[in-house]
């Protein structure tokens, strides 16, 4: 699996440009070098992951509710391909419904991040992920489950 080694390579699939703006802005306040690529739906992300020139990301954030291909459908598609199974995937959703959380973990999500109500909370969570290394450090387990 081809991944980056210097700065985190982050893919996010979210159909809402306002959410993308908040995510990008909050991440920029963490003051870490990173490469962020935005996909407007799960199908665009999944198709790109299958291209020959794709350098796999260190982490993927998937919105749960998107047109064309939902986050759950995209997660199933990614986990169905052997070459993509090792990718770290965070579901990034407004839903806190227990069945959504359960379904995504059963499908192979590493983490479920409920979109915070405030920008400051989002900034803190993203900084914890990327500065403290939560989710990016090697785990002794094949999959680690977190709800943030």
MARPA-737988 format. One record per residue: residue number from 1; x, y, z of N, C-alpha, C in turn. Coordinates in pm, whole numbers, plus 32768, in hexadecimal, padded with zeros to 4 digits. Layout:
// residues N
<pt kegu="NUM" n_c1="X" n_c2="Y" n_c3="Z" ca_c1="X" ca_c2="Y" ca_c3="Z" c_c1="X" c_c2="Y" c_c3="Z"/>
...
//
This chain:
// residues 148
<pt kegu="1" n_c1="8054" n_c2="7F8B" n_c3="8000" ca_c1="8000" ca_c2="8000" ca_c3="8000" c_c1="8059" c_c2="807C" c_c3="8000"/>
<pt kegu="2" n_c1="8042" n_c2="80D4" n_c3="7FA0" ca_c1="808F" ca_c2="8151" ca_c3="7F96" c_c1="8050" c_c2="81BB" c_c3="7FEE"/>
<pt kegu="3" n_c1="8099" n_c2="81E9" n_c3="8054" ca_c1="8069" ca_c2="8258" ca_c3="80A7" c_c1="80D9" c_c2="82BE" c_c3="80B4"/>
<pt kegu="4" n_c1="80B8" n_c2="8333" n_c3="80E3" ca_c1="811B" ca_c2="839D" ca_c3="80F5" c_c1="8168" c_c2="8386" c_c3="8175"/>
<pt kegu="5" n_c1="81DD" n_c2="83C9" n_c3="8180" ca_c1="822C" ca_c2="83BA" ca_c3="81F9" c_c1="824C" c_c2="843F" c_c3="823C"/>
<pt kegu="6" n_c1="8244" n_c2="84AE" n_c3="81F5" ca_c1="826E" ca_c2="852C" ca_c3="8230" c_c1="81FC" c_c2="8577" c_c3="8275"/>
<pt kegu="7" n_c1="8198" n_c2="859D" n_c3="822D" ca_c1="8128" ca_c2="85E5" ca_c3="8269" c_c1="80A9" c_c2="8593" c_c3="8251"/>
<pt kegu="8" n_c1="804C" n_c2="859A" n_c3="82AD" ca_c1="7FD2" ca_c2="8549" ca_c3="829C" c_c1="7F88" c_c2="856B" c_c3="821B"/>
<pt kegu="9" n_c1="7F65" n_c2="8503" n_c3="81D4" ca_c1="7F13" ca_c2="850F" ca_c3="815C" c_c1="7E85" c_c2="84E9" c_c3="8186"/>
<pt kegu="10" n_c1="7E2A" n_c2="8548" n_c3="8178" ca_c1="7DA2" ca_c2="8539" ca_c3="81AA" c_c1="7D40" c_c2="8542" c_c3="8136"/>
<pt kegu="11" n_c1="7CE6" n_c2="84DF" n_c3="812D" ca_c1="7C78" ca_c2="84E5" ca_c3="80CE" c_c1="7BF9" c_c2="84FA" c_c3="8120"/>
<pt kegu="12" n_c1="7B9F" n_c2="854D" n_c3="80EC" ca_c1="7B1C" ca_c2="855D" ca_c3="812B" c_c1="7AB2" c_c2="855A" c_c3="80BD"/>
<pt kegu="13" n_c1="7A48" n_c2="850C" n_c3="80D7" ca_c1="79D5" ca_c2="8509" ca_c3="807D" c_c1="795F" c_c2="8543" c_c3="80CA"/>
<pt kegu="14" n_c1="792F" n_c2="85B6" n_c3="809A" ca_c1="78BE" ca_c2="85FA" ca_c3="80D9" c_c1="787D" c_c2="8651" c_c3="806E"/>
<pt kegu="15" n_c1="77FC" n_c2="8645" n_c3="8060" ca_c1="77B6" ca_c2="868E" ca_c3="7FF6" c_c1="7797" c_c2="871F" c_c3="8019"/>
<pt kegu="16" n_c1="77B0" n_c2="8746" n_c3="8094" ca_c1="778D" ca_c2="87CD" ca_c3="80C1" c_c1="7808" c_c2="8829" c_c3="80BF"/>
<pt kegu="17" n_c1="780B" n_c2="888C" n_c3="8064" ca_c1="787F" ca_c2="88E6" ca_c3="805C" c_c1="7895" c_c2="8936" c_c3="80DC"/>
<pt kegu="18" n_c1="7829" n_c2="8956" n_c3="8124" ca_c1="783A" ca_c2="89A0" ca_c3="81A2" c_c1="7881" c_c2="894A" c_c3="820A"/>
<pt kegu="19" n_c1="785C" n_c2="88CB" n_c3="8213" ca_c1="78A0" ca_c2="886F" ca_c3="826F" c_c1="7933" c_c2="8860" c_c3="8249"/>
<pt kegu="20" n_c1="794C" n_c2="885B" n_c3="81C7" ca_c1="79D6" ca_c2="884E" ca_c3="8197" c_c1="7A26" c_c2="88CA" c_c3="81BC"/>
<pt kegu="21" n_c1="79EB" n_c2="893F" n_c3="81AF" ca_c1="7A2E" ca_c2="89BB" ca_c3="81D5" c_c1="7A53" c_c2="89B9" c_c3="826A"/>
<pt kegu="22" n_c1="79F4" n_c2="8991" n_c3="82BF" ca_c1="7A0E" ca_c2="898B" ca_c3="834F" c_c1="7A7C" c_c2="8926" c_c3="836F"/>
<pt kegu="23" n_c1="7A78" n_c2="88B2" n_c3="832F" ca_c1="7ADC" ca_c2="884A" ca_c3="8346" c_c1="7B67" c_c2="887E" c_c3="831F"/>
<pt kegu="24" n_c1="7B6F" n_c2="88B6" n_c3="82A8" ca_c1="7BF0" ca_c2="88EA" ca_c3="8276" c_c1="7C26" c_c2="8959" c_c3="82D1"/>
<pt kegu="25" n_c1="7BCE" n_c2="89B2" n_c3="82FA" ca_c1="7BF6" ca_c2="8A21" ca_c3="8350" c_c1="7C24" c_c2="89F0" c_c3="83DA"/>
<pt kegu="26" n_c1="7BD6" n_c2="8995" n_c3="8415" ca_c1="7BFB" ca_c2="895F" ca_c3="8499" c_c1="7C80" c_c2="8915" c_c3="8492"/>
<pt kegu="27" n_c1="7C95" n_c2="88CA" n_c3="8428" ca_c1="7D12" ca_c2="8881" ca_c3="8418" c_c1="7D88" c_c2="88DF" c_c3="8408"/>
<pt kegu="28" n_c1="7D73" n_c2="894E" n_c3="83C3" ca_c1="7DE1" ca_c2="89AE" ca_c3="83AF" c_c1="7E0F" c_c2="89EB" c_c3="8433"/>
<pt kegu="29" n_c1="7DB6" n_c2="89F5" n_c3="8496" ca_c1="7DDB" ca_c2="8A2C" ca_c3="8518" c_c1="7E30" c_c2="89CC" c_c3="856B"/>
<pt kegu="30" n_c1="7E3F" n_c2="8952" n_c3="853D" ca_c1="7E96" ca_c2="88F2" ca_c3="8585" c_c1="7F29" c_c2="890B" c_c3="8565"/>
<pt kegu="31" n_c1="7F43" n_c2="895F" n_c3="8501" ca_c1="7FCC" ca_c2="8981" ca_c3="84DA" c_c1="8022" c_c2="8907" c_c3="84BC"/>
<pt kegu="32" n_c1="7FEA" n_c2="88AB" n_c3="846E" ca_c1="8039" ca_c2="8839" ca_c3="8440" c_c1="8038" c_c2="883A" c_c3="83A7"/>
<pt kegu="33" n_c1="80A7" n_c2="8814" n_c3="836E" ca_c1="80AB" ca_c2="8805" ca_c3="82DD" c_c1="8055" c_c2="878D" c_c3="82BA"/>
<pt kegu="34" n_c1="8000" n_c2="879A" n_c3="8258" ca_c1="7FA8" ca_c2="872C" ca_c3="822F" c_c1="7F7F" c_c2="8740" c_c3="819E"/>
<pt kegu="35" n_c1="7F4B" n_c2="86D7" n_c3="8165" ca_c1="7F14" ca_c2="86DD" ca_c3="80DE" c_c1="7E84" c_c2="86AC" c_c3="80E7"/>
<pt kegu="36" n_c1="7E26" n_c2="8703" n_c3="80C7" ca_c1="7D98" ca_c2="86E5" ca_c3="80D4" c_c1="7D58" c_c2="86E1" c_c3="804A"/>
<pt kegu="37" n_c1="7D12" n_c2="8673" n_c3="802C" ca_c1="7CCC" ca_c2="8665" ca_c3="7FAD" c_c1="7C39" c_c2="864D" c_c3="7FCA"/>
<pt kegu="38" n_c1="7BE2" n_c2="869A" n_c3="7F89" ca_c1="7B52" ca_c2="8694" ca_c3="7F9F" c_c1="7B0D" c_c2="864E" c_c3="7F2B"/>
<pt kegu="39" n_c1="7AB3" n_c2="85F3" n_c3="7F4C" ca_c1="7A5E" ca_c2="85AF" ca_c3="7EEB" c_c1="79CD" c_c2="85CD" c_c3="7F10"/>
<pt kegu="40" n_c1="7979" n_c2="85EA" n_c3="7EAD" ca_c1="78F0" ca_c2="8614" ca_c3="7EC7" c_c1="7891" c_c2="85A0" c_c3="7EE3"/>
<pt kegu="41" n_c1="78BF" n_c2="8526" n_c3="7ED1" ca_c1="786E" ca_c2="84B2" ca_c3="7EF5" c_c1="78C8" c_c2="8436" c_c3="7EFD"/>
<pt kegu="42" n_c1="788F" n_c2="83CC" n_c3="7F32" ca_c1="78DB" ca_c2="8352" ca_c3="7F46" c_c1="7908" c_c2="8311" c_c3="7EC5"/>
<pt kegu="43" n_c1="78BA" n_c2="831C" n_c3="7E5B" ca_c1="78E0" ca_c2="82DE" ca_c3="7DDC" c_c1="795D" c_c2="831E" c_c3="7DA3"/>
<pt kegu="44" n_c1="7964" n_c2="83A3" n_c3="7DA8" ca_c1="79DB" ca_c2="83E7" ca_c3="7D76" c_c1="7A58" c_c2="83BA" c_c3="7DC4"/>
<pt kegu="45" n_c1="7A4A" n_c2="83AE" n_c3="7E47" ca_c1="7AB9" ca_c2="8380" ca_c3="7E9A" c_c1="7ADF" c_c2="82F1" c_c3="7E77"/>
<pt kegu="46" n_c1="7A7D" n_c2="8299" n_c3="7E74" ca_c1="7A98" ca_c2="820B" ca_c3="7E59" c_c1="7AD8" c_c2="81F9" c_c3="7DCF"/>
<pt kegu="47" n_c1="7AA4" n_c2="823E" n_c3="7D6B" ca_c1="7ADE" ca_c2="8235" ca_c3="7CE4" c_c1="7B6E" c_c2="8264" c_c3="7CE4"/>
<pt kegu="48" n_c1="7B8B" n_c2="82D2" n_c3="7D2A" ca_c1="7C14" ca_c2="8305" ca_c3="7D2E" c_c1="7C73" c_c2="82A3" c_c3="7D73"/>
<pt kegu="49" n_c1="7C45" n_c2="8264" n_c3="7DDF" ca_c1="7C99" ca_c2="8204" ca_c3="7E27" c_c1="7CC3" c_c2="818F" c_c3="7DCF"/>
<pt kegu="50" n_c1="7C77" n_c2="8175" n_c3="7D65" ca_c1="7C96" ca_c2="8104" ca_c3="7D0E" c_c1="7CEE" c_c2="8129" c_c3="7C97"/>
<pt kegu="51" n_c1="7D11" n_c2="81A9" n_c3="7C89" ca_c1="7D65" ca_c2="81D0" ca_c3="7C1A" c_c1="7DF5" c_c2="81A5" c_c3="7C32"/>
<pt kegu="52" n_c1="7E3C" n_c2="818F" n_c3="7BC6" ca_c1="7EC7" ca_c2="815F" ca_c3="7BCF" c_c1="7F24" c_c2="81C4" c_c3="7C11"/>
<pt kegu="53" n_c1="7F0A" n_c2="8245" n_c3="7C00" ca_c1="7F65" ca_c2="82AB" ca_c3="7C34" c_c1="7F3E" c_c2="82DD" c_c3="7CBF"/>
<pt kegu="54" n_c1="7EDD" n_c2="829C" n_c3="7D00" ca_c1="7EB0" ca_c2="82C9" ca_c3="7D84" c_c1="7F18" c_c2="82A8" c_c3="7DEE"/>
<pt kegu="55" n_c1="7F43" n_c2="830E" n_c3="7E37" ca_c1="7F93" ca_c2="82F9" ca_c3="7EAF" c_c1="7F2F" c_c2="82F8" c_c3="7F21"/>
<pt kegu="56" n_c1="7F25" n_c2="8287" n_c3="7F65" ca_c1="7EBD" ca_c2="8277" ca_c3="7FCA" c_c1="7ECF" c_c2="82DA" c_c3="803D"/>
<pt kegu="57" n_c1="7E5E" n_c2="8306" n_c3="8074" ca_c1="7E66" ca_c2="8366" ca_c3="80E2" c_c1="7E8A" c_c2="8321" c_c3="8165"/>
<pt kegu="58" n_c1="7EB5" n_c2="8371" n_c3="81C5" ca_c1="7ECC" ca_c2="833E" ca_c3="824B" c_c1="7E49" c_c2="832B" c_c3="8295"/>
<pt kegu="59" n_c1="7DE4" n_c2="837A" n_c3="8270" ca_c1="7D62" ca_c2="8374" ca_c3="82B2" c_c1="7CF7" c_c2="83A7" c_c3="8253"/>
<pt kegu="60" n_c1="7C80" n_c2="836A" n_c3="825C" ca_c1="7C0C" ca_c2="8394" ca_c3="820D" c_c1="7B9C" c_c2="83B9" c_c3="826C"/>
<pt kegu="61" n_c1="7B5D" n_c2="842B" n_c3="8253" ca_c1="7AE5" ca_c2="8454" ca_c3="829B" c_c1="7A70" c_c2="8445" c_c3="823A"/>
<pt kegu="62" n_c1="7A0A" n_c2="83FA" n_c3="8263" ca_c1="7995" ca_c2="83E2" ca_c3="820F" c_c1="7917" c_c2="8416" c_c3="8251"/>
<pt kegu="63" n_c1="78D5" n_c2="8474" n_c3="820F" ca_c1="7850" ca_c2="849C" ca_c3="823D" c_c1="77F4" c_c2="8424" c_c3="8228"/>
<pt kegu="64" n_c1="7797" n_c2="8413" n_c3="8280" ca_c1="773E" ca_c2="839F" ca_c3="8277" c_c1="76D2" c_c2="83B4" c_c3="820C"/>
<pt kegu="65" n_c1="7696" n_c2="8429" n_c3="8209" ca_c1="7625" ca_c2="8443" ca_c3="81AF" c_c1="7650" c_c2="849B" c_c3="813A"/>
<pt kegu="66" n_c1="7667" n_c2="8459" n_c3="80C9" ca_c1="768D" ca_c2="84A0" ca_c3="804E" c_c1="763E" c_c2="8466" c_c3="7FDA"/>
<pt kegu="67" n_c1="7628" n_c2="84B8" n_c3="7F71" ca_c1="75E7" ca_c2="8482" ca_c3="7EF9" c_c1="7648" c_c2="842A" c_c3="7EAB"/>
<pt kegu="68" n_c1="7617" n_c2="83E3" n_c3="7E4B" ca_c1="7660" ca_c2="838D" ca_c3="7DEF" c_c1="7690" c_c2="830F" c_c3="7E37"/>
<pt kegu="69" n_c1="76E9" n_c2="831C" n_c3="7E99" ca_c1="7719" ca_c2="82AB" ca_c3="7EE9" c_c1="772D" c_c2="82DE" c_c3="7F77"/>
<pt kegu="70" n_c1="76E3" n_c2="82A5" n_c3="7FD4" ca_c1="76EB" ca_c2="82D1" ca_c3="805F" c_c1="7771" c_c2="82A8" c_c3="809D"/>
<pt kegu="71" n_c1="778B" n_c2="82DF" n_c3="8111" ca_c1="7804" ca_c2="82B9" ca_c3="8158" c_c1="7807" c_c2="8224" c_c3="817A"/>
<pt kegu="72" n_c1="7795" n_c2="81ED" n_c3="81A2" ca_c1="778F" ca_c2="815F" ca_c3="81C3" c_c1="77A6" c_c2="8109" c_c3="8147"/>
<pt kegu="73" n_c1="776A" n_c2="812F" n_c3="80D7" ca_c1="7780" ca_c2="80E6" ca_c3="805A" c_c1="7813" c_c2="80EE" c_c3="8030"/>
<pt kegu="74" n_c1="784D" n_c2="8163" n_c3="803E" ca_c1="78DA" ca_c2="8175" ca_c3="801B" c_c1="7933" c_c2="8121" c_c3="8076"/>
<pt kegu="75" n_c1="7913" n_c2="8121" n_c3="80F6" ca_c1="795F" ca_c2="80D1" ca_c3="8157" c_c1="795A" c_c2="803D" c_c3="8132"/>
<pt kegu="76" n_c1="78E4" n_c2="800A" n_c3="8112" ca_c1="78D7" ca_c2="7F7F" ca_c3="80E7" c_c1="792C" c_c2="7F64" c_c3="806A"/>
<pt kegu="77" n_c1="7927" n_c2="7FC0" n_c3="800A" ca_c1="7973" ca_c2="7FAF" ca_c3="7F8E" c_c1="7A09" c_c2="7FAD" c_c3="7FA9"/>
<pt kegu="78" n_c1="7A37" n_c2="8008" n_c3="7FFD" ca_c1="7AC7" ca_c2="800D" ca_c3="801D" c_c1="7AF3" c_c2="7F8D" c_c3="8063"/>
<pt kegu="79" n_c1="7AA8" n_c2="7F62" n_c3="80C7" ca_c1="7ACD" ca_c2="7EEB" ca_c3="8113" c_c1="7AC0" c_c2="7E6B" c_c3="80C1"/>
<pt kegu="80" n_c1="7A78" n_c2="7E70" n_c3="804F" ca_c1="7A69" ca_c2="7DF9" ca_c3="7FFB" c_c1="7AE5" c_c2="7DDE" c_c3="7FA7"/>
<pt kegu="81" n_c1="7B3D" n_c2="7E41" n_c3="7F9A" ca_c1="7BB6" ca_c2="7E30" ca_c3="7F4A" c_c1="7C30" c_c2="7E1B" c_c3="7FA5"/>
<pt kegu="82" n_c1="7C72" n_c2="7DAF" n_c3="7F91" ca_c1="7CE6" ca_c2="7D8A" ca_c3="7FE4" c_c1="7D4C" c_c2="7DFB" c_c3="7FED"/>
<pt kegu="83" n_c1="7D6B" n_c2="7E3B" n_c3="7F7D" ca_c1="7DD4" ca_c2="7EA1" ca_c3="7F7C" c_c1="7DAF" c_c2="7F1F" c_c3="7FCB"/>
<pt kegu="84" n_c1="7D2E" n_c2="7F31" n_c3="7FEB" ca_c1="7D02" ca_c2="7FA9" ca_c3="8033" c_c1="7CDC" c_c2="7F8E" c_c3="80C4"/>
<pt kegu="85" n_c1="7CDE" n_c2="7F12" n_c3="80EE" ca_c1="7CAD" ca_c2="7EEF" ca_c3="8174" c_c1="7CFD" c_c2="7F2E" c_c3="81E5"/>
<pt kegu="86" n_c1="7D7A" n_c2="7F50" n_c3="81CF" ca_c1="7DCD" ca_c2="7F87" ca_c3="8239" c_c1="7DBD" c_c2="801D" c_c3="824E"/>
<pt kegu="87" n_c1="7D6B" n_c2="805F" n_c3="81FF" ca_c1="7D5B" ca_c2="80EF" ca_c3="820D" c_c1="7D10" c_c2="8111" c_c3="828D"/>
<pt kegu="88" n_c1="7D38" n_c2="817C" n_c3="82CE" ca_c1="7CF4" ca_c2="81AD" ca_c3="8346" c_c1="7C7E" c_c2="8203" c_c3="831B"/>
<pt kegu="89" n_c1="7C06" n_c2="81DC" n_c3="8347" ca_c1="7B8C" ca_c2="8220" ca_c3="831B" c_c1="7B3D" c_c2="8251" c_c3="8394"/>
<pt kegu="90" n_c1="7B1D" n_c2="82D3" n_c3="8390" ca_c1="7ACE" ca_c2="8314" ca_c3="83F7" c_c1="7A48" c_c2="833C" c_c3="83B9"/>
<pt kegu="91" n_c1="79DB" n_c2="830C" n_c3="83F3" ca_c1="7959" ca_c2="833D" ca_c3="83CA" c_c1="7946" c_c2="83C5" c_c3="840E"/>
<pt kegu="92" n_c1="791F" n_c2="8429" n_c3="83BE" ca_c1="7914" ca_c2="84B3" ca_c3="83ED" c_c1="7885" c_c2="84DF" c_c3="83D2"/>
<pt kegu="93" n_c1="782F" n_c2="84D8" n_c3="8438" ca_c1="77A0" ca_c2="84E7" ca_c3="8421" c_c1="775B" c_c2="8538" c_c3="848E"/>
<pt kegu="94" n_c1="76EA" n_c2="8574" n_c3="846B" ca_c1="7697" ca_c2="85B7" ca_c3="84CF" c_c1="7645" c_c2="8553" c_c3="851E"/>
<pt kegu="95" n_c1="7637" n_c2="84DA" n_c3="84EB" ca_c1="75E5" ca_c2="8475" ca_c3="852D" c_c1="762D" c_c2="843B" c_c3="85A7"/>
<pt kegu="96" n_c1="75E4" n_c2="8437" n_c3="8615" ca_c1="7616" ca_c2="83F4" ca_c3="868D" c_c1="75BF" c_c2="837A" c_c3="86AB"/>
<pt kegu="97" n_c1="7574" n_c2="834F" n_c3="8648" ca_c1="751A" ca_c2="82DE" ca_c3="865B" c_c1="756B" c_c2="825D" c_c3="8670"/>
<pt kegu="98" n_c1="754D" n_c2="8214" n_c3="86DB" ca_c1="7599" ca_c2="819A" ca_c3="86F9" c_c1="75A0" c_c2="8136" c_c3="8685"/>
<pt kegu="99" n_c1="7535" n_c2="812B" n_c3="8636" ca_c1="7539" ca_c2="80CB" ca_c3="85C7" c_c1="759B" c_c2="80F8" c_c3="855A"/>
<pt kegu="100" n_c1="75A6" n_c2="817A" n_c3="8542" ca_c1="7608" ca_c2="81AC" ca_c3="84E1" c_c1="7696" c_c2="818B" c_c3="8510"/>
<pt kegu="101" n_c1="76B0" n_c2="81A4" n_c3="858F" ca_c1="7735" ca_c2="8188" ca_c3="85C7" c_c1="7753" c_c2="80F3" c_c3="85BE"/>
<pt kegu="102" n_c1="76F6" n_c2="80A1" n_c3="85E9" ca_c1="7707" ca_c2="800F" ca_c3="85E6" c_c1="771E" c_c2="7FDE" c_c3="8557"/>
<pt kegu="103" n_c1="76CD" n_c2="800C" n_c3="84F9" ca_c1="76D9" ca_c2="7FDF" ca_c3="846E" c_c1="7760" c_c2="8003" c_c3="8431"/>
<pt kegu="104" n_c1="7793" n_c2="8079" n_c3="8451" ca_c1="7813" ca_c2="80A0" ca_c3="8415" c_c1="7887" c_c2="8051" c_c3="8452"/>
<pt kegu="105" n_c1="7882" n_c2="8036" n_c3="84D4" ca_c1="78EC" ca_c2="7FE4" ca_c3="850E" c_c1="78E7" c_c2="7F56" c_c3="84D9"/>
<pt kegu="106" n_c1="7870" n_c2="7F20" n_c3="84C7" ca_c1="7862" ca_c2="7E9A" ca_c3="848E" c_c1="7896" c_c2="7E95" c_c3="83FF"/>
<pt kegu="107" n_c1="788C" n_c2="7F05" n_c3="83B9" ca_c1="78BD" ca_c2="7F0C" ca_c3="832F" c_c1="7953" c_c2="7F27" c_c3="8326"/>
<pt kegu="108" n_c1="7993" n_c2="7F46" n_c3="8398" ca_c1="7A23" ca_c2="7F56" ca_c3="8397" c_c1="7A58" c_c2="7FE1" c_c3="83B1"/>
<pt kegu="109" n_c1="7A06" n_c2="803C" n_c3="83E3" ca_c1="7A38" ca_c2="80C2" ca_c3="8406" c_c1="7A97" c_c2="80B8" c_c3="847D"/>
<pt kegu="110" n_c1="7AFC" n_c2="810C" n_c3="847F" ca_c1="7B59" ca_c2="8113" ca_c3="84EE" c_c1="7B29" c_c2="8171" c_c3="855B"/>
<pt kegu="111" n_c1="7ADB" n_c2="81D5" n_c3="8533" ca_c1="7AB0" ca_c2="823C" ca_c3="8590" c_c1="7A2E" c_c2="8278" c_c3="855E"/>
<pt kegu="112" n_c1="79DF" n_c2="82AA" n_c3="85BC" ca_c1="7962" ca_c2="82EE" ca_c3="859A" c_c1="7969" c_c2="8377" c_c3="85DD"/>
<pt kegu="113" n_c1="7972" n_c2="83DE" n_c3="858E" ca_c1="797C" ca_c2="8467" ca_c3="85C1" c_c1="78F7" c_c2="84AE" c_c3="85A8"/>
<pt kegu="114" n_c1="78B1" n_c2="84CB" n_c3="8615" ca_c1="7835" ca_c2="8516" ca_c3="860A" c_c1="785C" c_c2="85A8" c_c3="85F5"/>
<pt kegu="115" n_c1="782B" n_c2="85E3" n_c3="858A" ca_c1="784E" ca_c2="866D" ca_c3="856A" c_c1="782D" c_c2="86C5" c_c3="85E2"/>
<pt kegu="116" n_c1="7891" n_c2="8706" n_c3="8618" ca_c1="787B" ca_c2="8757" ca_c3="8691" c_c1="781F" c_c2="87CE" c_c3="8676"/>
<pt kegu="117" n_c1="77DD" n_c2="87FA" n_c3="86E1" ca_c1="7782" ca_c2="886C" ca_c3="86D8" c_c1="77CD" c_c2="88EF" c_c3="86CB"/>
<pt kegu="118" n_c1="784D" n_c2="88F0" n_c3="86F3" ca_c1="7898" ca_c2="896E" ca_c3="86EC" c_c1="791A" c_c2="895C" c_c3="869D"/>
<pt kegu="119" n_c1="7943" n_c2="89CA" n_c3="8662" ca_c1="79C0" ca_c2="89CF" ca_c3="8617" c_c1="7A36" c_c2="89B0" c_c3="8673"/>
<pt kegu="120" n_c1="7A35" n_c2="89E4" n_c3="86EC" ca_c1="7AA3" ca_c2="89CF" ca_c3="874B" c_c1="7AB1" c_c2="893B" c_c3="876C"/>
<pt kegu="121" n_c1="7A40" n_c2="88F6" n_c3="877E" ca_c1="7A45" ca_c2="8865" ca_c3="8799" c_c1="7A81" c_c2="881A" c_c3="8722"/>
<pt kegu="122" n_c1="7A58" n_c2="883F" n_c3="86A9" ca_c1="7A8F" ca_c2="87FF" ca_c3="8631" c_c1="7B25" c_c2="8815" c_c3="8629"/>
<pt kegu="123" n_c1="7B4F" n_c2="888F" n_c3="8642" ca_c1="7BDD" ca_c2="88B0" ca_c3="863F" c_c1="7C2B" c_c2="885A" c_c3="86A3"/>
<pt kegu="124" n_c1="7BF8" n_c2="884D" n_c3="871E" ca_c1="7C3B" ca_c2="87FE" ca_c3="8784" c_c1="7C44" c_c2="876A" c_c3="875C"/>
<pt kegu="125" n_c1="7BD8" n_c2="8734" n_c3="8728" ca_c1="7BD8" ca_c2="86A6" ca_c3="8700" c_c1="7C3C" c_c2="868F" c_c3="8690"/>
<pt kegu="126" n_c1="7C3C" n_c2="86E6" n_c3="862A" ca_c1="7C99" ca_c2="86D4" ca_c3="85BB" c_c1="7D2A" c_c2="86E3" c_c3="85E9"/>
<pt kegu="127" n_c1="7D43" n_c2="8743" n_c3="8640" ca_c1="7DCB" ca_c2="8753" ca_c3="8675" c_c1="7DF4" c_c2="86D8" c_c3="86C6"/>
<pt kegu="128" n_c1="7D99" n_c2="86A0" n_c3="8714" ca_c1="7DB8" ca_c2="8625" ca_c3="875E" c_c1="7DDC" c_c2="85B4" c_c3="86FE"/>
<pt kegu="129" n_c1="7D90" n_c2="85A9" n_c3="8691" ca_c1="7DAA" ca_c2="853F" ca_c3="8630" c_c1="7E32" c_c2="8551" c_c3="85EF"/>
<pt kegu="130" n_c1="7E50" n_c2="85CB" n_c3="85C4" ca_c1="7EC9" ca_c2="85DF" ca_c3="8574" c_c1="7F44" c_c2="860A" c_c3="85C3"/>
<pt kegu="131" n_c1="7F35" n_c2="864E" n_c3="8631" ca_c1="7FAA" ca_c2="8674" ca_c3="8681" c_c1="7FCC" c_c2="8606" c_c3="86E6"/>
<pt kegu="132" n_c1="7F66" n_c2="85D3" n_c3="872B" ca_c1="7F7D" ca_c2="8569" ca_c3="878D" c_c1="7F8B" c_c2="84E0" c_c3="874C"/>
<pt kegu="133" n_c1="7F63" n_c2="84D7" n_c3="86CE" ca_c1="7F74" ca_c2="8459" ca_c3="8685" c_c1="7F08" c_c2="83F2" c_c3="869C"/>
<pt kegu="134" n_c1="7E9A" n_c2="841A" n_c3="86DC" ca_c1="7E2B" ca_c2="83BC" ca_c3="86ED" c_c1="7E01" c_c2="838D" c_c3="8662"/>
<pt kegu="135" n_c1="7DF4" n_c2="830E" n_c3="8651" ca_c1="7DCB" ca_c2="82CA" ca_c3="85D6" c_c1="7E3C" c_c2="82BA" c_c3="8571"/>
<pt kegu="136" n_c1="7EA8" n_c2="8304" n_c3="857D" ca_c1="7F14" ca_c2="82FA" ca_c3="851A" c_c1="7F88" c_c2="82A4" c_c3="854C"/>
<pt kegu="137" n_c1="7F8E" n_c2="828C" n_c3="85CE" ca_c1="7FF8" ca_c2="8238" ca_c3="8603" c_c1="7FD4" c_c2="81A5" c_c3="85EC"/>
<pt kegu="138" n_c1="8039" n_c2="8151" n_c3="85D7" ca_c1="801D" ca_c2="80C4" ca_c3="85C5" c_c1="7FD4" c_c2="808B" c_c3="8640"/>
<pt kegu="139" n_c1="7F74" n_c2="8037" n_c3="8626" ca_c1="7F26" ca_c2="7FF9" ca_c3="8691" c_c1="7F47" c_c2="7F65" c_c3="8698"/>
<pt kegu="140" n_c1="7F4A" n_c2="7F2A" n_c3="870F" ca_c1="7F63" ca_c2="7E9A" ca_c3="8718" c_c1="7EEA" c_c2="7E4A" c_c3="86E9"/>
<pt kegu="141" n_c1="7E7D" n_c2="7E8F" n_c3="86CA" ca_c1="7E04" ca_c2="7E4C" ca_c3="869D" c_c1="7DEE" c_c2="7E69" c_c3="860A"/>
<pt kegu="142" n_c1="7DAB" n_c2="7E0E" n_c3="85C6" ca_c1="7D8E" ca_c2="7E24" ca_c3="8538" c_c1="7D37" c_c2="7EA0" c_c3="8524"/>
<pt kegu="143" n_c1="7CDC" n_c2="7EB4" n_c3="857D" ca_c1="7C80" ca_c2="7F26" ca_c3="8572" c_c1="7C69" c_c2="7F5A" c_c3="85FF"/>
<pt kegu="144" n_c1="7C68" n_c2="7FDB" n_c3="8611" ca_c1="7C4A" ca_c2="8013" ca_c3="8693" c_c1="7BCE" c_c2="8068" c_c3="8684"/>
<pt kegu="145" n_c1="7B75" n_c2="805E" n_c3="86E5" ca_c1="7AF6" ca_c2="80A2" ca_c3="86DC" c_c1="7AEF" c_c2="8115" c_c3="873D"/>
<pt kegu="146" n_c1="7AD5" n_c2="8189" n_c3="870A" ca_c1="7AC5" ca_c2="8200" ca_c3="875B" c_c1="7A46" c_c2="8248" c_c3="872F"/>
<pt kegu="147" n_c1="7A00" n_c2="827F" n_c3="878C" ca_c1="7993" ca_c2="82DC" ca_c3="876E" c_c1="79BE" c_c2="8360" c_c3="87AD"/>
<pt kegu="148" n_c1="79CE" n_c2="83C5" n_c3="875A" ca_c1="79F9" ca_c2="8449" ca_c3="8788" c_c1="7987" c_c2="84AB" c_c3="877E"/>
//
